[in-house]
Amino acid sequence: MLDKATKLLLVEDDEDDYILTCDYLEQLSSHTFDIDWISEPEKAVAMLSKNQHDICLLDYRLGASDGLVVLKQAIENGFTGPIIMLTGQSNEALDSAALDAGAVDYLVKSEMSNSRFARSIRYALARRDIEDERIERLKAEAENRSKDRFLAHLSHELRTPLSSILGYTELLMQSECNETAGHELGVIYRNGKHLLSLLNDVLDLSKIAADKLELTCADVNLDSLMADVFTLMRVSALDKGLSLRFESLHPLPLVVSIDATRFRQILINIINNAIKFTEQGEIIVRAWTQIVDNKEMLFFSIKDSGLGIAKEKQELIFKPFEQIADVESRSVGGAGLGLAICSELLNRMQGGISLESEVGVGSEFTISLYPGNIKDVERHVLKLDLTPNMQQKTAPCQVSGRVLVVDDLRDLRVLVGHMLSSAGAKVDYAEHGKQALDKVNRAQQQGQPYDIVFLDIHMPVMGGKEATIELRKMGFAGAIIALTAATMKGIHSELTALGFNDVIGKPVDASLLYQCLQGYLTETRKPVVANTEKVKKDAEATATSRYLLVEDDADAAQITQLLLESLGVETAIADSFEQCMTMLKTDANYDKVLLDMHLPDGSGLELAQYVKQHYPHLKRVIVSGVEPDPIQIEQLKIEQVLLKPINLALLSDLIDV
């Protein structure tokens, strides 16, 4: 294929010079030229204004006219290509004037026979190419910014109605309606959560494409992390009557340096797919380490006995928005983003993903990632229950009492809480040790202390060990039970010395949990004699908590108000920037102001700045459908950020802080 000819406009009123210039151009082996010849200045300006040529050679003398006038007018009219000025004699002042007017070079016609002419043409075209690339890059960056703004807007617009759907459903599930429509409400809630997960997948993929997804690596207890995933996924497997086994081929490092959140996302996604596409049999997860290119890598294989994937379709499943086109795969739904995201994340973790599959036999996904330098790290074989029994649906015992479950993984909190609730205990939740301290302290002040605190050992902000020391310092006399996957020798005595009463290993065994409950709680437990005056005073203080919610979506505002008031918080609503300012001028006696990011007459961040300046006593909470810029949040010293969709648990945590 021949290179495309360079379109050149020669503005020259002397025919002999035109012929000579064409001869010189034909001798340039580096380019092929498609030459247009114009002799009149007005026509030259008109032609250049169309911006259809790659380069222009412009004679300085055009009859009675000045080539500089043509040069300036052409550039003003939008010509973006390089212009080289030609003249019959050397003139330093003219040279400077031409360059100042926008010419890229100035040539004396007598020099056109030597190498300087060829070099000038090549340099001019090279500069043109660089400028074109710069313009294309700027256009691409502008398009990416537009796409980012669109995705941020889309995220906000989708999360706002999802707040209403999930919020109202959550309220109905806790009301009398649940007796007659419990199944239907559950279907609505599950599908709402499914929509939210699809939205998160789309946003994750857009962050990866824009190279804005950052990994946060930290030292992680691998055994504990695997136990958390196993405990969570075992429930889904058991619901389908499947067996789920985790095993290690040889001892694994106890501590690895990875992004734990993203690794959980990868592992859960692949195991969840295995469960979805398997109707009978088992899913086996194996782990091992292996030297690859002088680096010790961490490997996991997830093998199922499901549908299997045809050879010709195996590469497609790692591409965004691709699904296996058969009835079985369509029946489980999804946008086809999960494996594409996993593949991209693993690439960023210096690893990868591969697949071996046979239709009707099953599939085996193998993933790898770099766990940091684990050469000198202590190693143990995974201590997970490889053949878990079916989890009991009903508790074998009935107790009464207040229990606090503390774990940074929401699904595991809910799982343990459900098991405890089925035995009759009143369950509350916290995400980390510091939040647990606040809840225990408040419960003691109200004269309704917790009887048992179940504490995960490894958590952000404050771990279980630190929290237990602080709980005992503040006088908590109830039982503290450790939830941990750590199985090293001496761990039980170490935790007991710190103030724990007992230890339950992960994955949590239901029978051990109920046995622990029976040991510390009974139906005949005597109520705590409380300081009634203090309880009354604290209850009144809680009842007078007042929030101002600034939200322009009426449905989202109403459900958030209902959820807050169900938690005992009096809530007023403003639907705009202006209404918020008006309400605060007449009554600023609020504890917190919740600010939607996108208001019809201004930004939530601008409103936050206004509130800070005029009402510094108010705590500000940004409510957004997309993660706000952390730099802006830091600069404005925003106290809290809530990501839509809003639910009861999020608002409960908001009140606690």
Secondary structure as UniProt FT lines:
FT   STRAND          6..11
FT   HELIX           15..26
FT   TURN            29..30
FT   STRAND          33..38
FT   HELIX           41..49
FT   TURN            50..51
FT   STRAND          55..59
FT   STRAND          61..62
FT   TURN            63..64
FT   STRAND          65..66
FT   HELIX           67..76
FT   TURN            77..78
FT   STRAND          83..87
FT   HELIX           92..101
FT   STRAND          105..108
FT   HELIX           109..111
FT   TURN            112..113
FT   HELIX           115..173
FT   HELIX           177..209
FT   TURN            210..211
FT   STRAND          218..221
FT   HELIX           222..239
FT   TURN            240..241
FT   STRAND          243..248
FT   STRAND          252..253
FT   STRAND          255..258
FT   HELIX           260..276
FT   STRAND          282..292
FT   TURN            293..294
FT   STRAND          295..304
FT   HELIX           311..313
FT   TURN            314..315
FT   HELIX           316..318
FT   TURN            320..321
FT   HELIX           327..332
FT   HELIX           338..348
FT   TURN            349..350
FT   STRAND          352..358
FT   TURN            359..361
FT   STRAND          362..369
FT   TURN            375..376
FT   STRAND          379..380
FT   STRAND          402..406
FT   HELIX           410..421
FT   TURN            422..424
FT   STRAND          426..430
FT   HELIX           433..445
FT   TURN            446..447
FT   STRAND          452..456
FT   HELIX           464..473
FT   TURN            474..475
FT   STRAND          479..484
FT   TURN            489..490
FT   HELIX           491..498
FT   STRAND          502..505
FT   HELIX           510..520
FT   TURN            523..524
FT   HELIX           532..543
FT   STRAND          546..550
FT   HELIX           554..566
FT   TURN            567..568
FT   STRAND          570..574
FT   HELIX           577..586
FT   STRAND          592..596
FT   STRAND          598..599
FT   TURN            600..601
FT   STRAND          602..603
FT   HELIX           604..614
FT   TURN            616..617
FT   STRAND          619..624
FT   HELIX           630..635
FT   TURN            636..637
FT   STRAND          640..643
FT   HELIX           648..656
//
